[in-house]
Amino acid sequence: MKIKPIQIALFILFVLGGLFGLMFLSEKGGVQKEQVQDDGFSYEGLSIKYPTYHTFLELEKDSVLTREDVLEVTQIVTPVDIETTPETDIKKTEEDKKIKQLPDFSKIDTTKIVRIRYPESNPNFANELREKLSSRSCRIIHYGDSQIEGDRITAYLRNRLQHMYGGNGPGFLPILPVYRQISAIIEPSDNWQRYAFFDPTKKKFSHKKYGTYLSVSRFTPYQKKQPDSIGIDTLPIVKASVTIGKSKDTYQKFRRFNRIGLHYGNANFPIKISVYNDEILVQQDTLLADGKYHHYKIRTSVTPKNLRIELEGKISADFYGLTLDSGAGVQIDNVAMRGASGTIFANSNATTYTRMVRQLRPKIVILQYGGNTMPYLKDSTDVTNYTKRIKSQINWIRRRTENTNFIFIGPTDMCLPVNGKMETYPLLPYLNQQLMKTCLDNNVAYWSMYDAMGGKGAMELWVNEKLTAKDYMHFTWKGTKIISELFFTSLYLDLKEPDNTNDDA
């Protein structure tokens, strides 16, 4: 039998009509999936995803945000770029300094800046921050997840604050970097190994002595049981080195440092240290082998171009990292912990953490977490439990620091696929709200990055504008500068000296 074209067309129309008709039978949220419910059918444990006609015809939207809304947010501020002109060629005028130090308020609508929220119980919080930043020396530790990896966000804030209050150098850097960073040149020898307390792929040290930066570099493998005197005699001497220099690809402030700190602990056997600057021996010592935390200081008259630290020993100590500073002004340490949710501090060795943090003497601690826990939260109870854990971690750190102010930066907007489209996690606004409440109730300032981006539905638009990567999580370099300047501007509005003009005069 010959099939006519009209029959084929009618058959296709019949099938399409049937498929479209099923949309009217499909239930919105009929298929449960973690935090969300896709459209579809469910019967006795069997689930089939199928769009409703509302979803198919896009009659409902997850967010009322538009591209223009996001562009308006990102254009509020004008980020500062990295200075590419060599330092020796720069003739800084007072106007140049002013531009680098202060946001250009002629281009900023401050009413649209998402401000930092301060605890009502401490109305003097912003003044405390100003006093500490204006003091002779103010160290800030910025803890966070992969969102700050590679000195992202931290570097921008450091550059801004160092121009305002003085200070030089990039602060903390691990001996063995595991991600690209441009703040300084760190070149370790090949025999270094990294052990991070927050790394789930590595077995934890039984002593849990990971220090304030929660990671360790070693030039011999970690062994739970230390060898006896006979065993030590049979071991060879191992040599390791790390070379330090200034980067030409970073902010000028970071290219000047003359105080190098080598932080170590758990040294139970002699280790010889030799420090060379341009191949000239400038220091030589033996590290203290009492098992405790120590800070080995290296001082140079100018920024070293090629500083090499050589270590020789049969068993490595735990090296917590390097600090590269100038000794005065603002120093900010970037402590990026990939995959972390900010809930591991209290599990580390309290004695080592305390000894080290008392040496570093941070006056401000910034914590930036929440994103990594978002996919695992199933309901409001999970959110409540997470915020309680954050509270306990902050209090644990607070007990080990002295007169320290805390600022918490909340998570970005985050998306997951729903009915084939990327939508904000349903629990994210509630998580952001509860984190803010927990922080403010416990004398911690809070900045909502979620709201600063634009709120619900912002992430997809930031991805479309190439301000965040296609993983719907991490900022691109352009996006990093924008979100960093939004945070800095919010902070600056509270740090600037009050206008003492008497309006009644």
Disulfide bonds with the S-S distance in Angstrom:
none
